């Protein structure tokens, strides 16, 4: 039986509209022993989003109080809203014995997580083209024109920070992008430092003939 030494810490990031949320849901369906690290945010919920499943939606005053309490592994302000990954959420996932934890954060959060947890793996999702990114943003009924402009212009800044990440996946075809993301997980689970314990247990069995 394969035993992983510790959960895979998988960071998935992208500009708004590149398909990060959809790919994250697809990944969690493929790996039921993974869990989603639910972030806190001060932004309003979008249609169909559920508190405690997609995000913990809190008031800015409560978020700022948690910052003062050092309750976050990482946090940042994005598009005028605050986002953060609580330490308690990471502890919960580990206590449940999950083999992977998926973080949905921006490049600022990715930088902070990778600075404190060097073995965390970062994946950045790219849109196929900028016009396609604009089309996807305009397809969101919940977005105002000002929000669309702000998110589109910020995408350039976010893409400039692709160097924080270990893998880049272009989401031009959802099934292909999903397959590439799944392949990243399989590759990372097969790292030598993760699987060394399995190899060592085989070596302890000994040789035939008593040698």
C-alpha positions in Angstrom: 0.0 0.0 0.0 1.4 3.4 -1.0 1.9 5.8 1.9 2.6 9.5 1.4 4.7 11.2 4.1 2.6 14.3 4.3 -0.4 15.9 2.5 0.4 17.5 -0.8 0.0 21.3 -0.5 -1.4 22.4 -3.9 -1.8 26.0 -4.7 -4.0 26.9 -7.6 -4.1 30.5 -8.8 -5.2 32.4 -11.9 -6.5 35.8 -13.0 -10.3 36.1 -12.6 -12.1 34.4 -15.4 -9.3 31.9 -16.3 -11.2 28.9 -14.9 -9.5 28.3 -11.6 -12.7 27.6 -9.7 -14.0 25.1 -12.2 -10.7 23.3 -12.4 -10.5 23.1 -8.6 -13.9 21.5 -8.4 -12.9 19.0 -11.1 -9.7 18.2 -9.3 -11.5 17.5 -6.0 -14.0 15.2 -7.7 -11.0 13.3 -9.1 -9.2 13.0 -5.8 -11.9 12.5 -3.0 -9.1 12.2 -0.4 -8.1 15.8 -1.1 -9.8 18.7 0.7 -10.4 22.3 -0.2 -8.9 24.9 2.1 -11.8 27.3 2.5 -10.5 30.9 2.6 -12.0 33.8 4.4 -13.1 36.9 2.4 -14.8 40.2 2.9 -16.3 40.2 -0.6 -20.0 39.5 -1.2 -21.0 36.0 -2.3 -21.7 35.3 -6.0 -24.8 33.5 -7.0 -24.7 29.8 -6.0 -21.8 30.3 -3.6 -22.3 28.9 -0.2 -20.7 30.2 3.1 -18.4 27.6 4.5 -18.1 25.7 1.2 -16.7 28.3 -1.3 -15.5 30.9 1.2 -16.1 32.0 4.8 -17.8 35.4 4.1 -17.0 37.8 6.9 -17.2 41.5 7.6 -14.0 43.5 7.1 -13.9 44.3 10.9 -13.9 40.6 11.7 -11.2 39.8 9.1 -9.0 42.6 10.4 -9.4 41.2 13.9 -8.2 37.8 12.7 -5.2 39.5 11.2 -4.3 41.1 14.5 -4.8 37.6 16.2 -2.3 36.1 13.6 -4.9 33.7 12.6 -3.9 33.5 8.9 -1.2 31.5 7.1 -1.5 34.1 4.4 -3.7 37.0 3.5 -3.9 39.8 1.0 -6.2 42.5 -0.4 -7.4 41.8 -4.0 -9.8 44.0 -6.0 -10.6 46.0 -2.8 -11.6 42.9 -0.8 -9.6 40.9 1.8 -8.8 37.2 1.4 -7.0 34.9 3.8 -6.2 31.2 4.5 -6.6 30.5 8.2 -4.2 28.3 10.1 -7.2 26.5 11.6 -8.3 25.4 8.2 -4.9 23.8 7.4 -4.9 22.0 10.8 -8.4 20.7 10.2 -7.4 19.2 6.9 -4.4 17.5 8.4 -6.3 16.1 11.4 -8.8 14.5 9.0 -5.9 12.6 7.4 -6.3 14.1 3.9 -3.6 13.3 1.4 -3.9 16.7 -0.3 -4.9 20.3 0.5 -5.9 22.6 -2.3 -5.5 26.4 -1.8 -7.3 28.8 -4.1 -5.2 32.0 -3.6 -3.8 34.8 -5.7 0.0 35.3 -6.4 0.4 37.2 -3.1 -1.0 34.3 -1.1 1.0 31.8 -3.2 4.2 33.7 -2.4 3.4 33.7 1.4 2.5 30.1 1.5 5.6 29.0 -0.4 7.8 31.1 1.7 6.6 29.4 4.9 6.1 25.9 3.4 8.9 25.3 0.8 7.4 22.0 -0.5 4.0 23.6 -1.4 3.4 23.2 -5.2 2.1 26.2 -7.2 0.0 25.9 -10.3 -1.0 29.0 -12.3 -3.9 28.8 -14.7 -3.6 31.0 -17.8 -6.4 32.0 -20.2 -5.8 31.2 -23.9 -5.9 34.9 -24.9 -6.7 38.2 -23.3 -9.8 38.7 -25.5 -11.1 35.3 -24.4 -10.5 36.4 -20.7 -12.6 39.5 -21.3 -15.4 37.5 -22.9 -15.5 35.2 -19.8 -15.5 38.1 -17.4 -18.4 39.7 -19.3 -20.3 36.4 -19.1 -20.6 36.7 -15.4 -24.0 38.2 -14.6 -22.9 39.3 -11.2 -20.1 41.7 -12.4 -20.5 45.4 -13.0 -18.7 47.1 -15.9 -16.3 48.7 -13.3 -15.6 45.3 -11.8 -14.9 43.8 -15.2 -12.5 46.6 -16.1 -10.7 46.3 -12.8 -10.4 42.5 -13.0 -9.2 42.6 -16.6 -6.6 45.2 -16.0 -5.3 43.4 -12.9 -4.9 40.2 -14.9 -1.8 41.7 -16.5 -0.3 42.2 -13.0 -1.2 38.7 -12.0 0.3 37.1 -15.1 3.5 39.0 -14.5 4.0 37.0 -11.4 3.9 33.5 -13.1 7.5 33.0 -11.9 6.2 32.2 -8.3 4.6 29.0 -9.7 6.0 25.6 -10.5 3.5 24.7 -13.3 1.6 26.8 -15.9 -1.6 25.4 -17.5 -3.4 27.1 -20.3 -7.1 26.6 -20.0 -8.1 26.6 -23.6 -10.0 23.3 -23.4 -11.5 22.4 -20.0 -10.9 18.6 -20.4 -7.3 19.0 -21.4 -6.6 21.5 -18.7 -8.1 19.1 -16.1 -6.0 16.3 -17.4 -2.8 18.4 -17.1 -3.8 19.4 -13.5 -4.4 15.8 -12.6 -1.0 14.9 -14.1 0.7 17.5 -11.9 -0.8 15.8 -8.8 0.3 12.3 -9.9 3.8 13.6 -10.7 4.1 15.4 -7.3 2.8 12.3 -5.4 5.7 10.3 -7.1 8.5 12.6 -5.9 11.4 10.7 -4.4 11.2 12.4 -1.0 7.5 11.4 -0.8 8.0 7.8 -1.8 11.4 7.0 -0.2 9.7 5.4 2.8 8.0 2.9 0.4 11.4 2.0 -1.1 13.1 1.6 2.2 10.3 -0.7 3.5 11.0 -3.0 0.5 14.8 -3.0 1.3 14.1 -4.0 4.9 12.5 -7.3 3.7 15.9 -8.7 2.9 17.3 -10.9 0.1 16.5 -14.6 -0.7 19.0 -17.1 0.6 19.7 -15.1 3.8 22.3 -12.7 2.1 
